[in-house]
Amino acid sequence: MLLVLLAACQADPARRGAEAAAAWFPTAGGDSTRIVARDSMVAVLFITAECPTCRVGASRYAGLREGFGRAGAAYRLVLGNGGLAAAQYARLIGAPGLVVLDSARNLFEAFRVREIPTLVLLDRAGREQQRLAPFRSAEMDHVIMVSPAPASGAPVLQSPTSFPVRR
């Protein structure tokens, strides 16, 4: 079903990501969830188990969850491959239902994720508002959400470190 959905959205990449975010995906907790949260912005961190930067930053993933929660945003960690790594990451962030398993990498494709790790901020409809890629583990302690952004009225991610902010 998702492949048909993605094929229909090829002409509009923003719609493609929003449609994928509304689809159901399995979680490390054994249930399923959507990426999009209708009542809040969503910060989505794309990682893979074989990514060295992801492993180094893994101890900070729970802090990201708490920080985004304080800013009123939901948080999802999308794991590009499952297996034992899914349970490990679920323990690290303390919420198995927030670790989304994307073994076929449908979400990675829908959001055009080419660098790992990548942090994407989505609005309530699942549309991408901002992207930080690559998202370095040292930056995790410094990323803050500022609400609202002067031009768009939407919250934005900011950091005192030197990485570029991409929209």
C-alpha positions as CSV (number, residue, x, y, z in Angstrom):
1,M,0.0,0.0,0.0
2,L,2.8,2.4,0.9
3,L,4.5,1.8,-2.4
4,V,1.4,2.7,-4.3
5,L,1.1,5.8,-2.1
6,L,4.7,6.8,-2.8
7,A,4.3,6.3,-6.5
8,A,1.3,8.6,-6.6
9,C,3.3,11.3,-4.9
10,Q,6.4,11.2,-7.1
11,A,5.6,14.6,-8.6
12,D,5.4,16.4,-5.2
13,P,8.2,15.4,-2.8
14,A,6.6,17.4,0.1
15,R,3.3,15.6,-0.3
16,R,5.2,12.3,-0.6
17,G,6.8,12.8,2.8
18,A,3.5,13.9,4.4
19,E,1.7,10.9,3.0
20,A,4.4,8.5,4.3
21,A,4.3,10.2,7.7
22,A,0.6,9.4,8.0
23,A,1.1,5.6,7.2
24,W,1.4,3.0,10.0
25,F,4.8,1.5,10.8
26,P,5.9,-1.1,13.3
27,T,7.7,-0.1,16.5
28,A,10.3,-1.7,18.7
29,G,7.5,-2.1,21.3
30,G,5.6,-4.5,19.1
31,D,2.8,-2.2,18.2
32,S,2.5,0.3,15.3
33,T,2.5,4.1,15.1
34,R,2.4,6.9,12.6
35,I,5.2,9.4,12.3
36,V,2.8,12.4,12.3
37,A,1.2,13.6,15.5
38,R,-1.9,15.6,14.8
39,D,-1.7,17.6,18.0
40,S,2.0,18.7,17.8
41,M,5.1,19.2,15.7
42,V,7.2,16.1,15.4
43,A,11.0,15.8,15.5
44,V,12.1,12.7,13.5
45,L,15.7,11.4,13.9
46,F,16.7,9.0,11.1
47,I,19.5,6.6,12.1
48,T,20.8,3.1,11.2
49,A,22.5,0.5,13.5
50,E,25.7,0.5,11.4
51,C,26.2,4.3,11.6
52,P,29.1,5.1,13.9
53,T,27.9,8.6,14.6
54,C,24.5,7.2,15.6
55,R,26.1,4.8,18.0
56,V,28.2,7.5,19.6
57,G,25.2,9.8,20.0
58,A,22.9,7.0,21.2
59,S,23.2,7.9,24.9
60,R,21.8,11.3,24.1
61,Y,18.6,10.1,22.4
62,A,16.6,10.1,25.7
63,G,17.6,13.8,26.3
64,L,16.4,14.7,22.8
65,R,13.0,13.1,23.6
66,E,12.8,15.1,26.8
67,G,13.9,18.3,25.2
68,F,11.4,18.1,22.4
69,G,8.7,17.2,24.8
70,R,9.4,20.3,26.9
71,A,9.1,22.4,23.7
72,G,5.7,20.8,22.9
73,A,6.9,18.5,20.0
74,A,6.6,14.8,19.7
75,Y,9.7,12.7,18.9
76,R,10.2,9.6,16.8
77,L,13.4,7.8,16.1
78,V,13.3,6.0,12.7
79,L,15.7,3.0,12.6
80,G,16.6,2.0,9.1
81,N,17.3,-1.6,10.1
82,G,15.8,-3.6,12.9
83,G,17.0,-6.6,14.7
84,L,18.8,-6.4,18.0
85,A,19.5,-2.7,17.5
86,A,15.8,-1.8,17.8
87,A,15.6,-3.2,21.3
88,Q,18.8,-1.4,22.3
89,Y,17.6,2.0,21.0
90,A,14.2,1.5,22.6
91,R,15.9,1.0,26.0
92,L,18.1,4.0,25.5
93,I,15.2,6.4,24.9
94,G,12.9,4.7,27.4
95,A,10.0,4.4,25.0
96,P,9.8,1.4,22.6
97,G,6.7,2.9,20.9
98,L,8.8,5.8,19.7
99,V,11.4,3.7,17.9
100,V,9.9,3.2,14.4
101,L,11.2,0.3,12.4
102,D,11.8,1.1,8.7
103,S,13.7,-2.0,7.4
104,A,12.5,-1.4,3.9
105,R,13.6,2.2,4.2
106,N,10.3,3.6,2.9
107,L,10.4,6.6,5.2
108,F,14.1,7.2,4.3
109,E,13.1,7.4,0.7
110,A,9.9,9.4,1.2
111,F,11.9,12.1,3.1
112,R,14.9,11.8,0.8
113,V,17.3,11.0,3.7
114,R,20.8,10.7,2.2
115,E,23.0,11.5,5.3
116,I,22.8,9.7,8.6
117,P,21.9,10.8,11.2
118,T,19.3,13.3,9.9
119,L,16.9,15.3,12.1
120,V,13.7,16.4,10.4
121,L,11.1,18.7,11.9
122,L,7.5,18.1,10.7
123,D,4.4,20.1,11.1
124,R,1.1,18.6,12.2
125,A,0.2,17.6,8.7
126,G,3.6,15.8,8.3
127,R,5.1,18.4,6.0
128,E,8.8,19.0,6.4
129,Q,9.6,22.3,8.1
130,Q,13.3,22.0,8.7
131,R,16.2,19.5,8.3
132,L,19.6,19.2,10.0
133,A,21.8,16.9,8.1
134,P,24.2,15.4,9.0
135,F,23.1,15.7,12.7
136,R,26.3,15.3,14.8
137,S,26.2,13.8,18.2
138,A,28.0,16.8,19.8
139,E,25.1,19.0,18.5
140,M,22.4,17.0,20.4
141,D,23.1,18.8,23.6
142,H,22.7,22.2,22.1
143,V,19.7,22.0,19.8
144,I,16.8,24.0,21.0
145,M,13.3,24.7,19.6
146,V,12.4,28.3,19.2
147,S,8.7,29.0,18.9
148,P,7.5,30.7,16.7
149,A,9.9,31.6,13.9
150,P,9.5,35.2,12.9
151,A,8.8,34.6,9.2
152,S,6.7,31.4,9.2
153,G,5.1,31.3,12.6
154,A,6.4,27.7,13.0
155,P,8.9,26.5,15.6
156,V,12.4,26.1,14.3
157,L,15.5,24.3,15.5
158,Q,18.5,26.3,16.4
159,S,22.0,25.5,17.7
160,P,24.9,27.5,18.9
161,T,27.2,25.2,17.0
162,S,28.3,25.8,13.4
163,F,26.2,23.5,11.4
164,P,23.9,25.0,8.7
165,V,20.2,25.1,9.2
166,R,18.4,23.8,6.1
167,R,14.7,24.2,5.3
